[in-house]
Amino acid sequence: MEGDEYRLLTQQELEKISELVGPGWSLRGGKLHRLFEFRDFVEAMGFMVRVALEAEKLQHHPEWFALVGGKRQPTQLCVSNPEVQQRVVEGVLNVFRKDPNRIMASVEPNDGGGYCECENCKALGSVSDQVFFFANRIAEAVRKEFPDKFVGLYAYAYHSDPPRFRLLPGVYVEVTTGFRYTRLTFDEQVQAFRKLGATLGVYDYFSVYPWDFDLPGAAKAGRIYELAGAIKHYHKVGMVSYTAESSCNWGPNGLGYWMAAKLMWNPTMDPQALVRDFCEEAFGHAAEPMRRLYERWARGERFSPRTLKLALLDLQEAYNRASDPKVRQRLNRVAMYLHLLRLWLDYDRSARWNQWGKIVTASPEEIMRHAREVILCARRIMDTGLIHTYPMLFTEWFSHRFAGLKKLEGVDLKQVEAWKQERTDIPTEEEAKELFASDLKRFADLTAVEILGRSYASRLIPLAQRLPQAVRAWGQVKRSPLFVESGVHSFFGRKGETLRLTYTPFDAGHTVDCRWTLRRGDEQGPVVAQGEVKAEKGKPATIEFHLPAEGLYAFDPGTDYWKAAQIEFDERPLSVWCGRYDEPGKPRRTPLRLWLPRGEPLYFFVPKGVRHFVIGIVSGGDPYTDLTLETADGTLVVKERVVSGDQVSVIVDEDVRQYGAISEMARHAVLPAHERSVVVPKGKDGQIWRLRLSSLRCIVELYDVPPYLARHPAELLVPEDAL
């Protein structure tokens, strides 16, 4: 703090000091000066002003409300109606008259769509034009009586794009980082609104329950370095205010909430130094293993038994190092959170159903026992703030997460509801230790290795050219079929070559109806050709394109749900990418999703010197996935049947089917997975391995080895730096 200036605060800090601060602050010269109070801003960013217009007025004044599909609806206002404009102006003026210290009032439309389609509103232009025209009208009137007041709204959803006209003084816009229905990047959006004269802030999403479900590393607040980079960037581009949706889940996200508070005071602070400070002050001699735990979560690794086992080992080391009673109490709270995660895994893996909707992984008695344990635990730690228990147990999201209970015959749902109040006492310190010991025992036999983050960034080359002996080791194996729901095929082509590719549907239930894209180089390279391909249900279809140069190409066939097909390439260097497709902080890529693999072999390369790697099965399964890994000499490295995926994956899939490309849940969710840690037997590195899967709609990911699979050893492409 310097004089009467200070930097941006979190919601929690502002709530505590808002009564002392007085009027708020603006950004000038890189620092915050007084502008408005926290409560003013929160209320300003609410829903449409309702002081003058209530939905029940619809019966008597339908012309005040939006014309949608030929009928007046209370979804939005008819903003071109002069009477509506005047009533809202008077309502806002009355707010300021009653509270002269208030700085801002909201003119944000209702959430969702339903904007007016009357001729006068359509004449205003786009939805953004309508929304910001209305804001201008109100701001103009307000400034005549209150020259220092603002009307506030978002650049959000259907009004993400800037309008065609300038915004008047007194219009305050917060640009949201989610629900951005615009082709502009965030920075382009900010620049465009600033050119129109708006005063700007940012509306972010630290944690949204149905996006992260309290899982570690699944929320932006848990990915501390990504969060720090975002805050620094918002400060750099001159945002005046920072608002963020958060959850009451200090177990996975507490460090992130603390770091956000620190960086909003001083965005120049070093995030790594902040993490060290937090861990040393909170955990003393146990700082090192706790920092390791938080930084693994910060990488946004998928939640799985592997990552839970590693967190338990970190906590075990922390207990061994800590003697301070206060530190051990903090470790006990972390143990409570990890125990909740263990109980969720036990319930979720027991309550999986097959494609016909039948529970097949456990008996009803076992499922009910696991459900009761996780529900009791969630309620008992509710008052610790470790997880956001309220939406988990007491909103619609309970029925989504515990959907398996409704598939059991004869389940007494009243009994399930009673479990939510059966115990409300927080576990004692002694009980926390006992729960931690039971969790360690639960995963004692699980091998868990770290993902080292090996990256292979060089150009792809045919492995057969460099290591022909690795190909010959497999003898005369046949090429395997490869039916994909999604997946990018990398291949080598010759200059001037005409390529004819046939889409063969998986079976008569699948339809070829795809938009395909061909790029030079990799998936991010320049587009060479695009097109659409369609055929009758169950029938094949063929496309044709010309290759302008010799080299590597990436082909995305555009296959999709119930549009799975095999792309009939001839014999040539050809592989499909199978890396992490939704790595936080990076553009999302196309995952390799196999429709119904039945054990057909696929091949990948384990470079020399690799001692262990991880294979992930993300979502899918029926609900089981059979996984086999073997080497050319017949060594069986892995053979197991696992329950892959998680109920969270089911919820996200349902959201995608409902909202398609605008599914915000799919854009933000970090899906859990089954992750198999693979220890490379001595002498088996530097070789081609074989993978067999029997599953349904499974996403396959390889970590710490080149993420490419081929139909045949001779076709395998690998990054040159893997050799």
Solvent accessible surface area in square Angstrom, and as a share of the most:
residue,aa,sasa,rsa
1,M,161,0.72
2,E,98,0.44
3,G,74,0.71
4,D,97,0.50
5,E,37,0.17
6,Y,14,0.06
7,R,52,0.19
8,L,37,0.19
9,L,4,0.02
10,T,9,0.05
11,Q,58,0.26
12,Q,65,0.29
13,E,43,0.19
14,L,32,0.16
15,E,107,0.48
16,K,167,0.71
17,I,52,0.26
18,S,18,0.12
19,E,167,0.75
20,L,155,0.77
21,V,34,0.19
22,G,23,0.22
23,P,56,0.35
24,G,1,0.01
25,W,28,0.10
26,S,17,0.11
27,L,38,0.19
28,R,135,0.49
29,G,85,0.82
30,G,35,0.33
31,K,61,0.26
32,L,7,0.03
33,H,35,0.16
34,R,142,0.52
35,L,30,0.15
36,F,19,0.08
37,E,21,0.09
38,F,32,0.13
39,R,100,0.36
40,D,0,0.00
41,F,9,0.04
42,V,68,0.39
43,E,86,0.38
44,A,0,0.00
45,M,13,0.06
46,G,30,0.29
47,F,125,0.52
48,M,15,0.07
49,V,17,0.10
50,R,127,0.46
51,V,89,0.51
52,A,17,0.13
53,L,8,0.04
54,E,59,0.26
55,A,53,0.41
56,E,129,0.58
57,K,62,0.26
58,L,44,0.22
59,Q,152,0.67
60,H,134,0.60
61,H,59,0.26
62,P,54,0.34
63,E,69,0.31
64,W,4,0.01
65,F,7,0.03
66,A,0,0.00
67,L,45,0.22
68,V,40,0.23
69,G,73,0.70
70,G,67,0.65
71,K,133,0.56
72,R,61,0.22
73,Q,53,0.24
74,P,57,0.36
75,T,57,0.33
76,Q,7,0.03
77,L,14,0.07
78,C,6,0.04
79,V,14,0.08
80,S,20,0.13
81,N,24,0.12
82,P,103,0.65
83,E,80,0.36
84,V,0,0.00
85,Q,17,0.08
86,Q,98,0.44
87,R,76,0.28
88,V,1,0.01
89,V,11,0.06
90,E,65,0.29
91,G,4,0.04
92,V,0,0.00
93,L,11,0.05
94,N,62,0.32
95,V,31,0.18
96,F,0,0.00
97,R,105,0.38
98,K,173,0.73
99,D,37,0.19
100,P,92,0.58
101,N,98,0.50
102,R,26,0.10
103,I,17,0.09
104,M,0,0.00
105,A,3,0.02
106,S,6,0.04
107,V,3,0.02
108,E,8,0.03
109,P,6,0.04
110,N,31,0.16
111,D,89,0.46
112,G,36,0.35
113,G,30,0.29
114,G,24,0.23
115,Y,26,0.10
116,C,3,0.02
117,E,82,0.37
118,C,14,0.08
119,E,131,0.59
120,N,101,0.52
121,C,0,0.00
122,K,109,0.46
123,A,84,0.65
124,L,39,0.19
125,G,24,0.23
126,S,62,0.40
127,V,40,0.23
128,S,3,0.02
129,D,3,0.02
130,Q,10,0.05
131,V,9,0.05
132,F,0,0.00
133,F,36,0.15
134,F,3,0.01
135,A,0,0.00
136,N,18,0.09
137,R,106,0.39
138,I,0,0.00
139,A,2,0.01
140,E,85,0.38
141,A,28,0.22
142,V,1,0.01
143,R,61,0.22
144,K,165,0.70
145,E,76,0.34
146,F,33,0.14
147,P,95,0.60
148,D,86,0.45
149,K,11,0.05
150,F,22,0.09
151,V,1,0.00
152,G,0,0.00
153,L,0,0.00
154,Y,26,0.10
155,A,0,0.00
156,Y,26,0.10
157,A,7,0.05
158,Y,102,0.39
159,H,2,0.01
160,S,0,0.00
161,D,58,0.30
162,P,29,0.18
163,P,8,0.05
164,R,179,0.65
165,F,63,0.26
166,R,146,0.53
167,L,5,0.02
168,L,62,0.31
169,P,96,0.60
170,G,4,0.04
171,V,2,0.01
172,Y,0,0.00
173,V,0,0.00
174,E,0,0.00
175,V,0,0.00
176,T,1,0.00
177,T,24,0.14
178,G,0,0.00
179,F,55,0.23
180,R,53,0.19
181,Y,62,0.24
182,T,26,0.15
183,R,243,0.89
184,L,57,0.28
185,T,75,0.44
186,F,32,0.13
187,D,61,0.31
188,E,82,0.37
189,Q,0,0.00
190,V,3,0.02
191,Q,102,0.45
192,A,28,0.22
193,F,0,0.00
194,R,102,0.37
195,K,135,0.57
196,L,31,0.15
197,G,31,0.29
198,A,11,0.08
199,T,44,0.25
200,L,4,0.02
201,G,0,0.00
202,V,0,0.00
203,Y,27,0.10
204,D,1,0.01
205,Y,14,0.05
206,F,9,0.04
207,S,4,0.03
208,V,24,0.14
209,Y,10,0.04
210,P,23,0.14
211,W,22,0.08
212,D,3,0.02
213,F,2,0.01
214,D,4,0.02
215,L,4,0.02
216,P,8,0.05
217,G,0,0.00
218,A,6,0.05
219,A,5,0.04
220,K,32,0.13
221,A,0,0.00
222,G,4,0.04
223,R,21,0.08
224,I,3,0.01
225,Y,69,0.26
226,E,55,0.25
227,L,0,0.00
228,A,1,0.00
229,G,39,0.38
230,A,17,0.13
231,I,6,0.03
232,K,63,0.27
233,H,64,0.29
234,Y,19,0.07
235,H,58,0.26
236,K,168,0.71
237,V,34,0.19
238,G,24,0.23
239,M,3,0.01
240,V,16,0.09
241,S,8,0.05
242,Y,18,0.07
243,T,14,0.08
244,A,6,0.04
245,E,64,0.29
246,S,42,0.27
247,S,10,0.06
248,C,62,0.37
249,N,0,0.00
250,W,113,0.40
251,G,9,0.08
252,P,4,0.03
253,N,1,0.01
254,G,6,0.06
255,L,4,0.02
256,G,0,0.00
257,Y,8,0.03
258,W,62,0.22
259,M,0,0.00
260,A,0,0.00
261,A,14,0.11
262,K,73,0.31
263,L,0,0.00
264,M,6,0.03
265,W,78,0.27
266,N,52,0.27
267,P,10,0.06
268,T,104,0.60
269,M,65,0.29
270,D,76,0.39
271,P,24,0.15
272,Q,95,0.42
273,A,39,0.30
274,L,7,0.03
275,V,0,0.00
276,R,98,0.36
277,D,59,0.31
278,F,38,0.16
279,C,1,0.01
280,E,100,0.45
281,E,132,0.59
282,A,17,0.13
283,F,7,0.03
284,G,36,0.35
285,H,148,0.66
286,A,0,0.00
287,A,15,0.12
288,E,102,0.46
289,P,0,0.00
290,M,0,0.00
291,R,57,0.21
292,R,85,0.31
293,L,0,0.00
294,Y,19,0.07
295,E,40,0.18
296,R,4,0.01
297,W,12,0.04
298,A,11,0.08
299,R,124,0.45
300,G,0,0.00
301,E,18,0.08
302,R,2,0.01
303,F,6,0.03
304,S,0,0.00
305,P,26,0.16
306,R,1,0.00
307,T,8,0.04
308,L,3,0.02
309,K,18,0.08
310,L,13,0.06
311,A,1,0.01
312,L,1,0.00
313,L,72,0.36
314,D,5,0.02
315,L,0,0.00
316,Q,70,0.31
317,E,51,0.23
318,A,0,0.00
319,Y,18,0.07
320,N,121,0.62
321,R,98,0.36
322,A,9,0.07
323,S,90,0.58
324,D,68,0.35
325,P,97,0.61
326,K,135,0.57
327,V,10,0.06
328,R,68,0.25
329,Q,94,0.42
330,R,100,0.37
331,L,0,0.00
332,N,3,0.01
333,R,86,0.31
334,V,16,0.09
335,A,1,0.01
336,M,3,0.01
337,Y,1,0.00
338,L,0,0.00
339,H,14,0.06
340,L,6,0.03
341,L,4,0.02
342,R,38,0.14
343,L,12,0.06
344,W,1,0.00
345,L,2,0.01
346,D,15,0.08
347,Y,3,0.01
348,D,1,0.01
349,R,39,0.14
350,S,7,0.05
351,A,3,0.02
352,R,18,0.07
353,W,50,0.18
354,N,26,0.14
355,Q,94,0.42
356,W,200,0.70
357,G,29,0.28
358,K,136,0.58
359,I,22,0.11
360,V,57,0.33
361,T,28,0.16
362,A,25,0.19
363,S,52,0.33
364,P,65,0.41
365,E,127,0.57
366,E,64,0.29
367,I,0,0.00
368,M,32,0.14
369,R,124,0.45
370,H,20,0.09
371,A,0,0.00
372,R,90,0.33
373,E,57,0.25
374,V,0,0.00
375,I,0,0.00
376,L,18,0.09
377,C,13,0.08
378,A,0,0.00
379,R,32,0.12
380,R,18,0.07
381,I,0,0.00
382,M,54,0.24
383,D,102,0.53
384,T,26,0.15
385,G,8,0.08
386,L,13,0.07
387,I,2,0.01
388,H,47,0.21
389,T,2,0.01
390,Y,119,0.45
391,P,13,0.08
392,M,1,0.00
393,L,0,0.00
394,F,66,0.28
395,T,46,0.27
396,E,113,0.51
397,W,48,0.17
398,F,23,0.10
399,S,42,0.27
400,H,61,0.27
401,R,7,0.03
402,F,3,0.01
403,A,25,0.19
404,G,2,0.02
405,L,4,0.02
406,K,134,0.57
407,K,82,0.35
408,L,16,0.08
409,E,170,0.76
410,G,86,0.83
411,V,33,0.19
412,D,76,0.39
413,L,84,0.42
414,K,171,0.72
415,Q,87,0.39
416,V,2,0.01
417,E,92,0.41
418,A,61,0.47
419,W,16,0.06
420,K,8,0.03
421,Q,107,0.47
422,E,79,0.35
423,R,98,0.36
424,T,63,0.36
425,D,66,0.34
426,I,60,0.31
427,P,7,0.05
428,T,83,0.48
429,E,64,0.29
430,E,105,0.47
431,E,42,0.19
432,A,0,0.00
433,K,80,0.34
434,E,103,0.46
435,L,40,0.20
436,F,15,0.06
437,A,57,0.44
438,S,45,0.29
439,D,0,0.00
440,L,34,0.17
441,K,165,0.70
442,R,106,0.39
443,F,6,0.03
444,A,66,0.51
445,D,149,0.77
446,L,59,0.29
447,T,69,0.40
448,A,22,0.17
449,V,18,0.11
450,E,49,0.22
451,I,22,0.11
452,L,103,0.51
453,G,55,0.53
454,R,77,0.28
455,S,95,0.61
456,Y,46,0.17
457,A,97,0.75
458,S,44,0.28
459,R,155,0.56
460,L,13,0.07
461,I,7,0.04
462,P,13,0.08
463,L,0,0.00
464,A,33,0.26
465,Q,137,0.61
466,R,116,0.42
467,L,41,0.20
468,P,54,0.34
469,Q,96,0.43
470,A,11,0.08
471,V,22,0.12
472,R,165,0.60
473,A,62,0.48
474,W,20,0.07
475,G,41,0.40
476,Q,183,0.82
477,V,37,0.21
478,K,177,0.75
479,R,86,0.31
480,S,8,0.05
481,P,59,0.37
482,L,11,0.05
483,F,47,0.20
484,V,0,0.00
485,E,9,0.04
486,S,20,0.13
487,G,0,0.00
488,V,5,0.03
489,H,4,0.02
490,S,7,0.05
491,F,0,0.00
492,F,50,0.21
493,G,4,0.04
494,R,151,0.55
495,K,150,0.64
496,G,58,0.56
497,E,20,0.09
498,T,63,0.37
499,L,9,0.04
500,R,156,0.57
501,L,2,0.01
502,T,41,0.24
503,Y,0,0.00
504,T,45,0.26
505,P,10,0.06
506,F,34,0.14
507,D,68,0.35
508,A,81,0.63
509,G,28,0.27
510,H,1,0.00
511,T,38,0.22
512,V,1,0.01
513,D,54,0.28
514,C,7,0.04
515,R,131,0.48
516,W,16,0.06
517,T,21,0.12
518,L,0,0.00
519,R,72,0.26
520,R,83,0.30
521,G,28,0.27
522,D,77,0.40
523,E,27,0.12
524,Q,114,0.51
525,G,12,0.11
526,P,95,0.60
527,V,70,0.40
528,V,46,0.27
529,A,26,0.20
530,Q,88,0.39
531,G,16,0.15
532,E,113,0.51
533,V,9,0.05
534,K,136,0.57
535,A,28,0.22
536,E,133,0.60
537,K,130,0.55
538,G,24,0.23
539,K,111,0.47
540,P,78,0.49
541,A,14,0.11
542,T,60,0.35
543,I,15,0.08
544,E,86,0.39
545,F,9,0.04
546,H,115,0.52
547,L,1,0.01
548,P,72,0.45
549,A,26,0.20
550,E,127,0.57
551,G,15,0.15
552,L,29,0.15
553,Y,0,0.00
554,A,3,0.02
555,F,0,0.00
556,D,39,0.20
557,P,0,0.00
558,G,24,0.23
559,T,9,0.05
560,D,75,0.39
561,Y,78,0.30
562,W,118,0.41
563,K,64,0.27
564,A,1,0.01
565,A,1,0.01
566,Q,24,0.11
567,I,5,0.02
568,E,65,0.29
569,F,14,0.06
570,D,80,0.41
571,E,123,0.55
572,R,22,0.08
573,P,38,0.24
574,L,4,0.02
575,S,1,0.01
576,V,1,0.01
577,W,17,0.06
578,C,0,0.00
579,G,5,0.04
580,R,31,0.11
581,Y,23,0.09
582,D,2,0.01
583,E,70,0.31
584,P,28,0.17
585,G,69,0.66
586,K,123,0.52
587,P,106,0.67
588,R,97,0.35
589,R,77,0.28
590,T,29,0.17
591,P,25,0.16
592,L,1,0.00
593,R,25,0.09
594,L,6,0.03
595,W,13,0.04
596,L,46,0.23
597,P,17,0.11
598,R,158,0.58
599,G,15,0.14
600,E,52,0.23
601,P,26,0.16
602,L,10,0.05
603,Y,0,0.00
604,F,0,0.00
605,F,3,0.01
606,V,0,0.00
607,P,7,0.04
608,K,160,0.68
609,G,42,0.40
610,V,4,0.02
611,R,146,0.53
612,H,41,0.18
613,F,0,0.00
614,V,0,0.00
615,I,0,0.00
616,G,0,0.00
617,I,0,0.00
618,V,0,0.00
619,S,4,0.02
620,G,23,0.22
621,G,13,0.13
622,D,45,0.23
623,P,6,0.04
624,Y,61,0.23
625,T,0,0.00
626,D,47,0.24
627,L,1,0.00
628,T,19,0.11
629,L,0,0.00
630,E,22,0.10
631,T,1,0.01
632,A,31,0.24
633,D,96,0.50
634,G,54,0.52
635,T,46,0.27
636,L,96,0.48
637,V,33,0.19
638,V,3,0.02
639,K,146,0.62
640,E,47,0.21
641,R,151,0.55
642,V,14,0.08
643,V,26,0.15
644,S,2,0.02
645,G,2,0.02
646,D,1,0.00
647,Q,7,0.03
648,V,3,0.02
649,S,5,0.03
650,V,37,0.21
651,I,5,0.02
652,V,8,0.05
653,D,31,0.16
654,E,81,0.36
655,D,22,0.11
656,V,57,0.33
657,R,134,0.49
658,Q,131,0.58
659,Y,107,0.41
660,G,34,0.33
661,A,115,0.89
662,I,76,0.38
663,S,6,0.04
664,E,12,0.05
665,M,12,0.05
666,A,24,0.19
667,R,112,0.41
668,H,45,0.20
669,A,3,0.02
670,V,9,0.05
671,L,15,0.07
672,P,0,0.00
673,A,0,0.00
674,H,25,0.11
675,E,7,0.03
676,R,61,0.22
677,S,2,0.01
678,V,1,0.00
679,V,86,0.49
680,V,12,0.07
681,P,43,0.27
682,K,198,0.84
683,G,50,0.48
684,K,34,0.14
685,D,13,0.07
686,G,19,0.18
687,Q,54,0.24
688,I,1,0.01
689,W,0,0.00
690,R,40,0.14
691,L,1,0.01
692,R,77,0.28
693,L,5,0.02
694,S,41,0.26
695,S,8,0.05
696,L,24,0.12
697,R,33,0.12
698,C,0,0.00
699,I,5,0.03
700,V,0,0.00
701,E,0,0.00
702,L,6,0.03
703,Y,24,0.09
704,D,6,0.03
705,V,2,0.01
706,P,1,0.01
707,P,23,0.15
708,Y,29,0.11
709,L,0,0.00
710,A,1,0.01
711,R,21,0.08
712,H,19,0.09
713,P,0,0.00
714,A,37,0.29
715,E,2,0.01
716,L,1,0.00
717,L,0,0.00
718,V,1,0.00
719,P,2,0.01
720,E,48,0.22
721,D,77,0.40
722,A,9,0.07
723,L,81,0.40
